[in-house]
Amino acid sequence: MSRKPIVHRALDAVERLGDRLPDPVFIFAWIIGALVIASVICALLGVSAVNPVDGEVLRAQSLLAPDNVRTLLVEMPRTLTGFAPLGYVLLIMLGAGIAERVGLLSAAIRAMMSRTPRRLVAPVIILIGLLSNHAADTGFVILLPLAGAAFAAVGRHPIAGIAAAFAGVVGSFAGNPLPGQFDALILGLSEPAARLIDETWRANLVGNWFFTAAGALVFVPVAWWVTVNVVEPRLGPWIPPEGQPAQDAPLTDAERRALAGAGLAILAVVLTWAALVLAPGAPLLDRAAEGPGRWTPFFRSLVAGFFVLFLAGGVTYGLMTRQIRSDRDLVRLASESMAAMAPYIVLAFAAAHFIAMFSWSNLGVIIAIHGAEAIRSTGLPIPILLMAIVLLTAGLDMLIGSASAKWAALAPVLVPMLMLLGISPEMTTAAYRMGDSSVNMASPLMPYFGLVLGFCQRWRPGFGVGGLISAMLPYSAAMMCAGMLLVGLWSALETPLGPAASVHYSPPDAISASMPR
């Protein structure tokens, strides 16, 4: 037996290491334990920093001090329910879960691919993968097998289709034409971290919209080129086995009618939200504010808007396909959607307490102040610093696959640190997202890696981990390079990341003097 290549052996070692890591919830438990110990030691050593907001000396606080223990136990329910991402994600998924369970999302994907020319199948699948982010993990479960079938139906290698779709779905974390539930989750995690420096900062759901839309414009041609010029030539021509049944599933007449009805319902929601902003006396426009601030109520309402949009489309589709026959069916589907969110709620409990305890200890602000001063003294250009965050995130992908778990741990340090250097939480979040959108797809520790491997094995029995890694590494490398370049240019050109979201952080007057010019 020939010896495995060194790259495969190295990845096998990483996989074995990753298998020994506990669930992300228990990773947070260990981090909280380490935080408690660090807070006690730092309090005993008198670790401190001068708060640039008011000149007050901030001292490390022991989490075992009576006041902090009392706060932990008394405020535990409020700590969980006050965790910003929890409400955002649960509300949107309440609607998106119904749309998924009645088959609306699957039908929409199949409709988009049904009349696509052979040469455009790859970019369409990649684009749909980017859009699938709006329905949580639906893209992994639904789009990938459909992508394989779509490639096979036009005589192209189905594993190349699965790889292209996989790249699109993972890339959607940083490249997406429209904001959605992932924006609510990630920017929601940035909010409590930013409040360590500025208590008035609030998450803007569309704070990364322009950046992620540009990411989509970059990722589609890059992944398309990799598919056509690297992945498909390596896989060779597709020769379907004899007697293999057709894998594509065209829409039925009933599904087409239901999809059209759902489209009209979604259009009605969009027009309603437009009226709530543009009509005379519109409630989602703050006429007392000036500039972009006038749109703040509209931006803050988009969480509810996505909930209503998914709910209206899903209910309409379900009624027309007879999957919803009574109010009991609707409640059952909503209950199943919330049941599927149980693992996230458990993770949110751990992440919420980590962020809260990090705040009580003062270590987050102290690290941010000293870290910002150390970075400032190096004179490192802001674009290079942000590109380094992309690399840091990509490296952590080899150990922790969950994007939200990594950001919940990193945000309390990176966001306030870079705010003190004049970088907005939106820009820091965007750099993190870009790093999380490349290496993950080639990591055996990615939660859906095994599922994707199973989809590939349906078309080529015996297709192994090394085969999938070798298929995804070209996407990973190309999208990483393109993403780093995008982050560097975006910050250098100071292009807005979204409506009312700039690259630079504008601090309150009290701390302006401490910010770099």
C-alpha positions, 0 to 999 in steps of 0.5 A, spaced: 500 500 500 502 506 497 504 511 503 499 517 504 501 524 501 504 528 507 498 533 506 493 528 507 497 525 513 497 532 516 490 533 515 488 526 518 492 529 524 488 535 524 482 531 524 484 526 530 485 532 534 478 535 532 475 529 534 478 530 541 475 537 542 468 537 546 462 540 543 462 548 542 458 549 548 463 545 553 468 549 549 465 555 552 464 552 559 472 551 559 473 558 556 469 560 562 473 556 567 479 559 564 476 566 565 474 565 572 481 563 574 484 569 570 480 574 573 482 572 580 489 572 578 489 579 575 485 582 580 490 579 585 496 582 581 492 589 580 492 589 573 488 595 570 488 600 564 485 607 564 479 608 560 479 613 554 472 614 555 472 618 562 479 617 564 477 612 570 482 607 572 479 600 570 481 594 575 480 587 573 475 584 577 475 577 580 469 573 578 469 570 585 467 576 588 461 576 592 458 582 588 459 578 581 457 571 584 450 574 586 449 578 579 451 571 576 446 567 580 440 573 580 441 575 573 442 568 569 435 569 566 436 576 564 443 574 561 440 569 557 434 573 554 438 579 553 443 576 549 442 580 542 442 574 537 437 570 540 431 574 539 434 576 532 435 568 530 429 565 533 424 570 530 427 569 523 427 562 523 420 562 526 418 564 519 424 561 515 423 554 518 416 554 516 418 556 509 423 550 509 418 545 512 413 546 506 418 545 501 418 552 498 425 553 499 426 546 495 422 548 490 425 555 489 432 552 488 429 547 483 425 552 479 432 557 478 436 551 475 430 548 471 432 552 465 439 554 466 444 553 460 449 548 460 455 552 461 451 557 466 449 551 471 456 552 475 455 560 476 447 559 477 449 553 483 454 558 486 449 564 486 444 559 489 449 557 494 450 564 496 443 565 497 441 559 501 444 562 507 437 566 508 435 559 510 440 557 515 443 550 513 438 548 508 443 549 502 447 544 505 442 539 505 438 541 499 442 544 494 448 540 494 444 533 492 440 537 487 447 541 484 450 534 483 443 532 479 443 538 475 451 537 473 449 530 471 443 532 467 447 536 463 453 531 462 457 534 467 461 531 473 456 531 479 462 531 484 464 538 481 457 540 481 457 538 489 463 542 490 461 548 486 455 548 491 459 547 497 463 553 496 457 557 494 454 555 501 460 556 505 462 562 501 455 565 503 457 567 510 461 573 507 458 573 500 451 574 499 447 579 495 442 580 501 442 581 508 439 575 512 439 571 518 446 570 519 447 578 519 443 578 525 447 572 528 454 575 527 452 582 528 448 581 534 454 578 537 458 584 535 453 588 539 455 586 546 462 586 544 462 593 542 458 596 548 464 594 552 467 601 549 461 604 547 454 603 550 450 606 545 452 602 539 447 598 536 447 592 531 445 594 524 442 588 520 444 591 514 451 593 516 455 589 512 450 589 506 454 592 501 461 588 503 457 582 502 454 584 496 461 585 493 463 579 496 458 575 492 460 579 485 467 576 487 466 569 489 461 567 483 466 568 478 472 566 482 469 559 484 466 558 477 473 559 474 476 554 479 470 549 477 471 549 470 479 550 470 481 546 476 476 541 479 472 538 472 479 537 469 482 533 475 475 529 475 475 527 468 469 526 464 462 524 467 460 517 464 454 515 468 453 508 470 448 503 466 441 503 468 442 509 473 435 513 474 434 520 472 436 524 478 433 531 476 426 532 479 422 537 475 417 541 478 409 539 478 404 543 476 401 544 483 408 546 485 409 551 480 402 554 482 404 554 489 411 558 487 407 563 484 402 564 489 408 565 494 412 569 490 406 574 490 405 574 497 413 575 498 412 581 493 406 584 498 410 584 504 416 587 500 411 593 498 408 593 505 415 595 508 416 600 502 410 603 504 412 603 511 418 607 509 416 611 504 408 613 505 406 620 508 407 619 516 411 612 515 412 609 522 419 606 520 422 613 518 425 617 524 423 624 521 427 628 527 433 625 525 438 627 520 442 624 514 442 616 515 440 616 522 433 617 519 433 610 516 434 607 523 427 604 525 427 601 518 434 598 519 432 595 526 425 593 523 428 588 518 429 582 523 421 582 523 421 584 516 424 577 514 420 573 519 414 576 515 416 575 508 418 567 510 412 566 514 407 569 508 411 565 503 411 559 507 404 559 509 401 561 502 405 555 499 403 550 504 396 552 503 396 551 496 400 545 496 395 542 501 401 541 506 397 546 511 390 544 512 388 548 518 391 552 524 394 546 527 398 544 521 401 551 522 402 551 529 406 544 528 410 547 523 412 553 527 413 548 533 418 544 529 422 550 527 423 552 534 425 545 536 430 545 531 433 551 534 434 547 541 442 546 540 443 554 538 439 556 544 443 551 549 450 555 545 447 561 546 446 560 554 453 559 554 455 564 549 451 569 553 454 568 560 461 568 557 460 575 554 457 577 560 462 575 565 467 577 560 464 584 561 464 584 569 471 582 569 473 588 566 478 584 562 475 585 555 476 593 556 483 592 559 485 587 553 482 592 548 486 598 551 493 595 552 492 591 545 490 597 541 496 601 544 501 595 542 498 595 535 498 602 534 505 603 537 507 598 531 504 603 526 501 597 522 497 599 517 489 598 518 488 594 511 494 589 513 491 589 520 484 587 518 487 582 513 491 579 519 484 577 522 482 574 516 488 569 516 487 568 524 479 566 523 481 561 517 486 558 522 481 557 527 477 554 522 481 548 522 479 547 530 472 550 530 467 549 525 462 553 528 462 561 525 458 563 531 462 559 536 468 562 534 465 569 533 462 569 540 469 568 543 473 573 539 468 578 538 469 581 546 477 582 544 477 584 537 471 588 536 473 593 542 480 593 541 479 595 533 474 600 535 480 604 540 484 604 533 478 607 529 475 601 526 468 600 526 465 593 529 462 592 522 469 592 519 471 588 524 465 583 523 466 583 515 474 581 516 472 575 520 466 573 516 471 573 510 476 568 514 470 564 516 468 563 508 474 560 505 478 554 509 472 551 512 470 548 506 476 544 506 476 542 513 474 535 515 472 538 522 467 542 518 460 540 521 457 538 514 463 535 511 461 528 512 454 529 509 458 532 503 462 526 503 456 522 503 453 526 497 459 525 493 459 517 494 452 516 491 456 518 485 462 515 486 463 509 491 469 509 495 470 517 494 474 519 500 476 524 505 482 526 501 478 526 494 473 531 497 479 535 500 483 536 494 476 538 490 475 543 495 482 546 496 482 550 490 476 553 492 479 555 499 485 558 496 482 562 491 476 565 495 481 566 501 486 570 496 480 574 493 477 575 500 483 578 503 484 582 497 477 585 498 478 586 505 484 590 504 482 594 498 475 596 502 478 598 508 484 602 504 478 606 500 474 607 506 468 604 502 461 604 506 460 597 508 452 598 508 447 603 509 450 608 515 456 603 516 463 606 515 469 603 515 471 607 521 468 608 528 466 615 530 467 615 537 463 619 542 467 626 543 470 624 550 474 619 547 476 622 540 483 624 543 485 617 544 483 615 537 489 615 531 488 620 526 
